[in-house]
Amino acid sequence: MSRAMEPLVVGRIVGEVVDIFSPTVKMTVIYNSNKQVANGCEFMPSFITAKPRVEIGGADMRTSYTLIMTDPDAPSPSDPYLREHLHWIVTDIPGTTDVSFGKEIVSYEIPKPVVGIHRYVFILFKQRGRQTVRPPSSRECFNTRNFAEHNGLGLPVAAAYFNAQRETAARRR
């Protein structure tokens, strides 16, 4: 297993959200123009109200990618019966660019954890062609594996996640 995969396995992203894969594309997720998502880091919900900038590596601009953001801990980590809750999908992202060059098929929904520490996962897939990915019917009970299979996406090429929990007045200071 590669060093890049270890935090995804320890954080149970591999297993609960995606199957084991080999990262082949560099993906950088940045909130508020200066805070990069590192696997397992924690962000306050008040800090992640605007969609992040997501930069995609890749071979060239002719290759298209799909980005999915999901919460596998909805509504609570101890009882995630809504697993997964979908927060965002952007398709047709050209390699070597960022998500602003793609097509947002599910708009960004601000993470608002109510109970417990939630994991928010960014999963990047390489598309087989442009305009081949269709939006899901619902954000609730989303399944990344099934979505990837139905849209011919195969295994992910990159993934990253952060943690967030409900902010109390004391934590906002």
Rosetta blueprint (number, residue, H / E / L):
1 M L
2 S L
3 R L
4 A L
5 M L
6 E H
7 P H
8 L H
9 V H
10 V H
11 G L
12 R L
13 I H
14 V H
15 G H
16 E H
17 V L
18 V E
19 D L
20 I L
21 F L
22 S L
23 P L
24 T L
25 V L
26 K L
27 M E
28 T E
29 V E
30 I E
31 Y E
32 N L
33 S L
34 N L
35 K E
36 Q E
37 V L
38 A L
39 N L
40 G L
41 C E
42 E E
43 F L
44 M L
45 P H
46 S H
47 F H
48 I L
49 T L
50 A L
51 K L
52 P L
53 R E
54 V E
55 E E
56 I E
57 G L
58 G L
59 A L
60 D L
61 M L
62 R L
63 T L
64 S E
65 Y E
66 T E
67 L E
68 I E
69 M E
70 T E
71 D E
72 P L
73 D L
74 A L
75 P L
76 S E
77 P L
78 S L
79 D E
80 P L
81 Y L
82 L L
83 R L
84 E L
85 H E
86 L E
87 H E
88 W E
89 I E
90 V E
91 T E
92 D E
93 I E
94 P E
95 G L
96 T L
97 T L
98 D E
99 V H
100 S H
101 F H
102 G L
103 K E
104 E E
105 I E
106 V E
107 S L
108 Y L
109 E L
110 I L
111 P L
112 K L
113 P L
114 V L
115 V L
116 G L
117 I E
118 H E
119 R E
120 Y E
121 V E
122 F E
123 I E
124 L E
125 F E
126 K E
127 Q L
128 R L
129 G L
130 R L
131 Q L
132 T L
133 V L
134 R L
135 P L
136 P L
137 S L
138 S L
139 R L
140 E L
141 C L
142 F L
143 N L
144 T H
145 R H
146 N H
147 F H
148 A H
149 E H
150 H H
151 N L
152 G L
153 L L
154 G L
155 L L
156 P L
157 V L
158 A E
159 A E
160 A E
161 Y E
162 F E
163 N E
164 A E
165 Q E
166 R L
167 E L
168 T L
169 A H
170 A H
171 R H
172 R H
173 R L
